[in-house]
């Protein structure tokens, strides 16, 4: 059955539902009759306030702007947000690597805290391993740049993404959306507001989405990048009195998918020369013509994700204050049946060593993945529980305000990640003279320190606790000048157990635990120059607890955790509106100083690959954000956003990789060569130096069939590295992406609002690398790619 037939069946069900709904009284929301810019209300500081009165570098997207951008996941707004990066990782369609102002975390590990916190209705999502999912009923997304902690439960050094969902209303309401598009894209979203019944009201929502693959496997015929997903959400509000409000939500998300579109992009000359047909095939796949003309030889990695979440928020009105309790429990279970990455090729029987490294070869005619010959599958499980109490109020004729809280967070996780590697036989046996072999293998090709051909399974458990006391206090020194002081005390306890085969001690189960604590202050001065111009200066600090290297190849590497990361931030900014509220200009300048910054390094040696966390001695960053919104004439809306970040290491001593072989570079005594990266190339990986977005929207005069609204937008990002700059090939070049949308709204119908939109994304068919890995001694690099050009249509009915 085609996607359009399925869409027709869903539409028939919707029409029946709408017919039953028309018996209820209809109340239609009116558009904003003014010609100025709409006021944006945010909760970035945990209380409702105007965006223009909030002294922080902040971007906000309301429901209308999210619809116009076609945003259904958090990552969809990243390209439009200054200095925000969000990319999906190679192994999963549901894991985000995130960064704000160059403060990035690309490895979605259960053992290391993310630099950017994601909150849904005040509930912190502990791990980015399952953060890339569709959130039902998004009302607003807010992106807070800079260290956060004095107002939020968890402490993050990069910033926070605050997602606010719509709450149950007091009137009956119904909304149905359909989306169809290229590659068999189909999405149906249904939302029902019950209206008030006594002291209760409820909102029920369901989403179904599916998409075919972005490319087809030449082995199985399966498609890469496909998914089939469902999400539902039930929100219940109880208001037993004017002073008490209780909001309970349950959300569920499930997805069946396979791996992202990942492909070999480079093969080292040495491996190409010694690797036989296996590497020859890989080199062909790495051709620049790969996207449009070469078949994808890639094994399917079937993956299943399930997420469940419960949250209860109870607010008590205490006259001059509000006491709020936020309780939550969440879990996710992510499993996959095979571990395969950039391509699968036929072994020739004499080029590749078997995975046990017993002198045997991979048999001729065997399909071999780019580095994994066998993998029985693995899983990634996580469960979290949190409790937060907040007290917000004002005193002394509202000149003094406070927002104080206590927070507890507990999480448990487990991951099994089996890996098994192949290796070019000629590189290990006789293909090179003895001196060259000793150089490549650190003088021990067959010793314990280097295990060619195999990397053991990774299986680990985490058990973490975090406590915090925080508060932010403001005092109006005059009608124009306000001082704000923030304080936070954090304690983090982490326990980890790892079972694997270590290069130095063999198979073993090791345990480790440690604790970190930190005090973080902040201070802000705001000055209201006029009713429409506000400036501020802010000093803040951030902290990220240490963590264990659960992918370490030696027991010593696992037992010693990465140290805590700290940052000091200085920021000055301003927010203004001009010309009768037709022009809005917000901006910020900032400077960071880091101590012991946690840096992710992908280490690929002769034994395979691992991702470890190390501490860079010191680094700094500076940059700017500008956000301009203008309505120069009626019905025309222009938005221009720009972000600049310049990051550099002052000192970071680390090992050097041989650019030819990918092995660690050795001196004459076969000791690893180390260097201070700051003396070689100071740019820190993670974020592009320049990032910009332009959105142009025009509403045409109304006609008898409705009102046409056209929107064209373009986004630009300069080049960036995915890992440390000494990994040469995991890099994304600069790119510009164009999107367009034409909407016919206010289509005449007896009741409700009906609209139809035609859209196109990545109209220039730009090839965008979303992630990359240089596998070092294994001889190649891979990249994960975003979707090429796609077109489709949205149909929406709101009652």
N, C-alpha and C positions, 0 to 999 in steps of 0.2 A: 504494500500500500504506500503510495507516494506521500510526501510531506504535506502536499496540498489537500489530499483526501482526508488525512488525519486532521488538518486544520478545519476543514469543512464540518467534520463530525463534532469537533469541539465547539465550533460556532453555533451549530444547531442546539447543542445543550445550553449554550449561553443565552440564546434567544428565548428558550423556554423559561430560563430562570428570570430573565428580564420581564417577561410577560407576567410572571407571578409577582414580581416586585412592584409593578406599577400600581398595585392596589394601595400602597402606602403613600402618604403625603410627600410631595416632592418639594425640596427646598434647594434652590440653585445658588451656588456661590457666584458672586459678582466679581468681575475683574476690577483691578485697581483703576479708578477713573482718572487719577492724576497723571500728569505728563512727566513728573520727576522720577528719580530712581526709587525703587521700593526699599523700605527700611528692612534690614536683615537682623533678626533677633537670634542670638547665639547663647549657648550655655557653656562656653569654654571655661569659665571660671565657676562652674557648678551652680550658677544662678542665672536667670534670664536677664540679658542685657543687650543693648544695641551693639552691633559689630563696631560702630564708629566710636564707642565709648569704652572699648575693651583694650587695655594697654598691653597688647601682645601681638606679634606677627602672626596673623591668622587668616586663613582662607575658608570661606563657607559656601556650600552649594545647597540650595534649597530644592524642594521636590521638582519645581518647574525647570530649574537649570539641569538637574539630573536627567529629567525626561528629554530635554533638548539635546543633551549629549549622548543619550542612549546608554547611560550608566546604570548597570545592575549589580556590579561588584565594586568594592572599595577601590581596587586598582584601576578602574576605568577613569578616575578623575586625576590620576597621577600626572599625566602629561600636561594638564591644564593648571597645575599647582606649582608655584615657584619653589624650586629646590626640594621637591619630593620625587623620589624614585620608588617604584614598586614593580617588581618583576617576578614571574613565576619561575621556579627552579626546574632543572631538567627532569628530575625523577618523578614529579607530581604536578598535576594541574591545580592543586589546592594549596601549595606552599608558596609563601611570599618571601622574597628577599626585599628588605625595605631600607630606606635611608632618607634622612632629612638633613640638609646643609652639610652633606658629606659624611654624616655620622651614620654608617651603614652596617647592616648585618645581613649577610647573604646565606649563611648556613643555618637552616631552620632546625637546629639541634634542640633536643630536650634538656640538655645539660647547661646551655648558655643562654642568658636572658637576651631578648631582642633589644635593640636600641630605640625602637619606635613602639609605643604601646597602642593597641587597638582596643577601644571601649565601645560596647553596645549598651546604650541606656545605662551608663555608669558601671557596667560590668567589664572587668579587664579580661581579655582573651589571652591566656597565659603563653600560648605558643603560636608562632606563625606557620607551623607545619600544616595547619588546617584552617588558615585564615582567609584563603581565597575561595569563598563560597558566596552564593547569592543570598543577600539579606532581604527578607520580605518586608514590605511597607516602610521603606526608608523615607523619612521626612526631611532629613538634613544630614550632611557630612561636614564636619569641621576639622581642619588640619591645623594643629598648634605647632609652631616651630620654636625650637629651643628646649633646654632642659625642663622637664616637668616633674613635680613631686610635691610641692607645697599645697596643691589642690587636688591631687589625684592619688588613688590608692597605691599604685606602683610608681617607682622612680625610674625615669627613662632619660637618657642623655641626649637623644636626638629630638624627641618630640612625641606627639600623640595624635591619633586619629580618633575623633569622637563621633560615633554614629548614633543618631537619634531616630527612633522609629515613631510612627504615628500611633496615638493612643485611641482607645475606643471613644466614639462620639455619643452624644445624647440623642441624635436623630438617626433614623434608618438610612443606610447608604450602601451602594453596591458599585463595584468597579471590575471591569473585565478588559484584559489586554491580550492581543495576539501579535506574535511576531513570526514572520517567515522570511527566509533568506537563503543565500547560496550555501552550498555544501549541506543541504538538507537541514538547515536551521529551522527549528520550530520551538516556540515558547508560548505558553499560556499562563496568565497570572489572574487569579480570581480573589477578590477581597469583599467581605461582607461585614457591614456594621449593623449590629442588631438594634441599636438605639437603647435607650434606658428602659429597664424593667425593674421597678422598685429602686433599690440602692445600687443595682448592678448595671453594667453595660459590657458588651463584648465585641471583639473584632476577630474574625476568622479569615485566614488567608491560605491560599494554596498556589504553588507554582510548579509547572512541569516544563522542562527544557531538554532539548536534544540537538545534537549536531553531528553530522558525519565527519570523517577525518579530513585533515588538511593535505594528506598525501597517502598513497597506498603502498603497503608492504609487498615487495616482489616475492616474499617467501610464503606468507600465509594468505595473502589477498586481503588481510585486515587493513583498517585505516588508522593512521596515526593522528592523535589529537581529537578523537571522537569522544563524546560523552552522552550519557542519559541520566538526568537528574530530576529530583523532586525536592521540594521544600514546603513545609507548612508551619504555620505559626498561629497560636491561640493567645489572645491578650484579653484579660479579664480585669475590669476595674470595679472596686467596691468603695462607695463613699457613705459609710454609716452615719456620718455627721459632717457639718461644715468644717470641722477641724481635723478630720482623719481621712486620708485617701490611701488605698492599698491597690497596687498594680502588680498582677502576677502574669508572667508570660512563659509559655513553653514553645520552643522552636526546635525543629528537626530538619536535617538536611541529609540527603543520601545521593551518592553519585557512583555510577559505574562508568569507568573510563579506561583509557590506556595512556601511555606516556606522551609527553609533549613532543612536538616536532623538533627532534634533535638530530644533527648530522655532522659527520666529520668535515672539518674545514681546513685542516692542514696535516700533512704527513712529513716527518723529518727525513732528510735525505739518507741518513744512515739506516734507518729502519726500512726505507723503501729499497735500498740496495741489498739488505740482508734478509728481508722478511718474506721473500717469495711472492706468490700470487696473492696471498692474503693482503699484504700492504699495497700491492699493485692495484687491487680492486678498491681498496680504501682511498688511494690517491685519486682514482677516477671519480669516486663519489665526492671528493673534496673539490672537484672542478667548479669553477665559477658558474658553469652552466647547469649545476645540479638542480636548482630550484625548478626550472621549467621543463627540463628535457630528460634528466636521468631518473630512472626508477629508484624508489627508496627501498633499500634492502635493510629492513629493520624488523626484528622480532617484536611481536605484540607483547606489551607488558600490561596485562589486565589488572586493574586496580579498583578497589571498592572502598568508599569512604562513607562513614556514618557519623553524624554529629547530633548530640542531644544537649539541650540546655534548659534549665529552669532558673527563673529569677523572681524574687519578691521584693518590691520596694514599698515601704510604708512611710508616709509622711504625716507628722503631727504638727499642727499649727499651735504655737505657744505664744500667741499675741505678737511679741517683738522678736520672735525667733521661730525657726522651723527645725525640728528634729527629724532626721531621716535615717532609716535602716535599709541597707541594700544587702540582700542575701542571694547567693547564687551557687549553683552546682552545674558543671559542664563536663562533658567527656567527648572524645572522638576516638574512632577505631579505623585505622587506615591499613589495608592489607593489599598485597600484590603477589602475583603468582610467579613472576620472573623478573630478573634484573637485567635489562638490556638497554644499551644506549645508542651509539650513533650509526650502527649499520651491521648487517650480517653477510658473511661471505663464505664461499665453499673452501674448505681446507684442501691443500694439494697432497697431504700425506707426508710431507718432508720439511715443511717450513715452520710448523708450530709445535712447541713442546706440549705434552699433555698437562692437565691441571695438577697432577700429583707430583710432577717433576721427577719421575722415576726412570727417565730415559726413553719413554714412549712418546710417540707423536700423535697428534690429533689425526684420526683416520681420514683418508681422502674421501671427499664427497660429504663430509660433515659440515653442517651449517654452523659457523662460529660467529658470535657477536664480536663487536669491535674490541672488547677485552674480556668478555665473560663467556666461558664455554658451557658452564652449568650453573644454575642457580635455582634452588627449589622454591624460592619466594620468601617473603618476609612480612613484617608488620610493624606498625607504629601506633602505640596506644597511649592515651593521656587522659587523666582525670583531675579535675581541679574543684576546689571549694573555697569560697571567700565570704567574708563578713565585714561590712563597713558601717560605721556610725558617723553621721555628720550633724553638726549643729551650726546653723547659719542665722545670723541676725544683725540688728543694728541697735545702737544705744546713743544716748546724749543727743536727742533731737536728730538722730540719723547721721550725725557727724562721724561716728565710729562704727565700723562694720567688722564682722569677724566670720570666718569660715574655718571651723576646726573639725578634726576627725581622727578616728582610730581605725586601723585596718589590719586584717589578718588574711593570709593567703596560703593555701596548702595545695600541693600538686604531687602526683605520682605518675610516672611514665615508664614505658618499656618499649624497646625497639630491637628487632632482629633484622640484620642487614647482611645476608650472606653474599660473599663475593668470591669469584674464582677466576684467575687470570691466565691468559696464554702469553707466550713470549717467543720472539723469533729465534729459531733454533741456531742459525748461523751466528747470531750475536753471542750465544752462550757456548757453542761448541765450535772451536776451530775456525770460525769465519774470520777471526782477527788474530794477529800475533799475540804472544803472551803479554808483552808490555801493554798493548792496547786493551786486552781483556782486564789486566790488573788495574789499569787506569779507570776503565768504565765501571768495574765492580768493586772498587776500593780495595783491590788486592785479595778479595775473598769471594770469588764467584760462586763457590760451592760451600761456603761456610755458613755459620748460623746467622751472621749479621745480614746476609742478603739471600732471600729465598726467591729465586727466579721461578716464575710460573704459578705462584699461588699466594693469595692473601686469605687468611682465615676469616671465618664468620665474625661479625660484630654483634654481640648481644649485650645489652646493658639495661640497668634499671636506675631510675632516679626517684628521690624522695626529698622534697624541698619544702621549707617553711619560710614565710616572710611576715614580719611585723612592722608596723609603722605608726607613728604619731605625727600628725602634720597640722598646720594651721596657717592662715593668711589673714592679716589684719590691716585695715586701711583707716586712715584718719584724715579728714578734710581740714587742712591747715588754714585754708581760706576758701572763698567761693570758687576759686580757680585752681588752687594747688592742693594736691592730695599725695600723701605718703603711704606706701604699702610695704609691709614687712612680712616675709614668709619664712617659716621654720619647718624642718622635718628631721626626724630621727628614724633611721631604718636599721633593721637587723635581718640578716639572711642566713639561714642554716641549710646546707646542702649535703646530701649523702648519695653516693653513687656506687653501684656494683657493676663490674664489667667482667664478662666471660668471653675469652677469645684465645687465639694462639699467638703469643708474643714472640718476637724474633730473639729475645734474649733469654727467656725462661720457658718457652714452649707453652703448651695449653695450661691455662690456669684461670681461676676466678679471684679477682681482686676487689677489695672494698676500700673506699676512701670517704672522708667527710671533713667539712671545714665550715667556718662561720665568718661572716663579715658584718661590719656595722659602720654607719657613717652619719654625720650630721651635715645637713645641707641648708644654708640660709639663702634668702633672696631679698632684694631691696629695689623698690620702684618709686619714681617720682613722676606724676602726671601733671600737666598744666593745660587748662582749657583756655586757649587764646580767644576763642569766640564760640558762639553756639555751634559752629560747624567745623572748627579746627581744634584738634587736640594733639599734643606732643607728649612723649614720654622718654624716660631714660631708665634702663633696667640692668641690674646686676643679679645673676643667678648662678647656681652651681648644680651639678648633676653627678650621679653616681650609678655605676652598674656593678653588681656583685661579681666576684670571680666565678670561675666555672671549670669543670674538668674536661680534659681532652679524651672523650670516649672513643675517638677513632685513632688514638695513638698506637704506634706499632711496637712500642716498648713499654715495659711495666713502669719504668721511671718516668716516661712521658705521661703516663696516665696518673700516677700517684701525685705529681706536682701540679696543682691547679693553676690556671691563669689568675693573676692578681686582679684586684678590683680596678675599675676604670673610673677616673674622675675628670670633670671638666668645669672650667670657669667660663662664664659667658658675659660679655658686655654688649648691650643693644640699645640703640636710640632709634626712635621711629615717630611717625606722625600719621594721623588720619584726618581727612578733610573732605568737605563737599563744597562745591562752587556753582555759581550761575543758577540760582534757584533750584538747587539739588539736581542739576542735569549732569554734573561731572563729579565723580568720586575718585580721589587719589589717595592711596595708602602706600606707605613704604617703610622700610627698616634697613638699618646698617648694623652689622654685628661682627664681633671678634671673639674667637674661642681659643682657649689654651687647654690642652689635654695633658694628663699625666697617666702613664701606663695604659695607653689606649689598647683595647683588645682588638687584635687584627687576625682575620681568618686567612690562613695560608693553605693552599692546596698543594700537598707534597706528594709528588709522584716519583717514586724511586724504582729500583729494579724489582722490588717485591710487590709493586702495585701502587695504589693511590690512597691517600687519607687526607682529611681536612682537620687541621689543628688550629688552636687558638694560642697566639703568643702576644706578649705585651711589648708595644713600641715605647721606647723611653719617653719621648715627648713629641708633641706635634701641635699644630695650630691651624686655624681656619679663619677666613674673613670673607664677607660677601654682602650682598644686597638683595632685597626683594622689592618689587614694584608691582602694584595692582591698580589698574586704571579702568574705570567703567564710565561710559558716557552715553547720553541720549541727546545728541546734538539737535535732532529734529524729532517731531512726533513719529512714533512707529519704528524708529531706527535705534538699535542698541549695539554698542561696540564695547568689547572687553579686550584689554591687552594686559597680559601678565608676563613678568620677566624675573628670572632668578639667576644670580651669579654666585659662585662659590670658588674660592681659591684655597686649597688645602695643601699642607706640606708637612713633612717630618722634619723635626729639628735633630732627632737622633733615633735611629732604629737599626740595631745590629742584627743581621740575620744571615742565613747561609745563601750561597750563590749557586744557581743551576747552570750546568754546561749547556749553552744554547744549541749545540749540535746534537748531543746525545740525550739531554734531558735528565741525566744523572746529576746528583750533587757534585759540585766541582771540588776536586781534591788537590792538596799540595803534594810535595815530594814525599812526605811521610804518610800519605793517604789519610790525612786529616781534613775534615770539611773546611772549605774556604768561607770565611765570613766577611761581611763588609757593612759599613754604615750606609744604608740606603739614602740617607740625606745627602751624602756626597756624590751619589750616582744620579738619582732622579727623584726629586722630592715630592712629586704629585701623589696624593693618596688616592687609592682606588675607590670606586663605589658610586660617585655622582658625576654627571657631566658638569663642566665648568660653566656652560651657558645653557639656559633652558627658557623657552618662550612659548607663548600661546596667544593667538589672535582669534577672537570669535566675533562674527558679524551676523546680526539677526535683523530682519526687516519684516514688518507686518503690512501686507497690502490692504487696500480698501476692501470692505466687506462686499460680497456678492450674494446673489440669490442662493448659491449652493454652499456658502460659508466664507470663511476668511483664510486666505493663504498666508503662511508664515515661512519664510526662507531663512536658512541658517547655513553659513559656510564657516568652517574653522580650520586652522592649521596650527600644528605644533612643531617645535624644533628642539633638538637636543644635540649638543656637541659630543665629541667622542668621549668614551670613558672605559676604564679597565674594570674587569669583574673581580680580579684578585690583585695581589701586589704586582707592581709594575715590572718586576723581573720575570713574570710569566708573560711571554711575549705575544701569544696568539689568542688569549681569551679577552678580546677587546671588541667593543661596539663602535663603529664609525659614526660620524655625525649623520643625522637623518632629519628629513622634513616629511610630515604626514599630513595629507589633506582629507577632510571629511565634509560631507554636505547632507542637508536634511530639508525636505519640503513637506510642510504639514498643512492639511486642509482641516481647520477646526471650526466649531460651531456649525457643523452640518445639520440642516433642519431635520429634526426627529420629533415625534409627539412629546416625548419626555426625555430628560437627561441631556447629556453632552456627548456627541459623537465626533471623533476625529480620525483622520487617516494620514499617515506619514510615509513617505518614500525616503530611504536613506542610502548613503554609500560611505564606506569606511576605507581608509587607505587608498584613495582613488588613484594616486600615482603609482600604486603597486610597489611601494618602497620595501626593500628587504631590510628588516630590522632585527638585529641580533639582541635577544633578550637576556641571554646568559651564556657563559662560556667556561670551559675547563681546558687547561693545558695538562695533558697526562704525562708529561715529562718523558721518563725513560721508556714508557710504552710506545712512544714514537708519534703521537698525533695529538691534535686539539679538536674539540667539538664545540658546536654552538647550538643553542636553542633559539628558534625563530618564531616571531609573531605571525599572525595570519596576514596573508596578502589581501589584495583588493576583494571586497565583498559588498553586495548590495542586498537590500531587502525592504520590507514594509511592516509598519505597525498599524494595528487597528485598535482603537480604545473607545470604550463606552463607560461613562460615569453617571450614576444616578444618585 
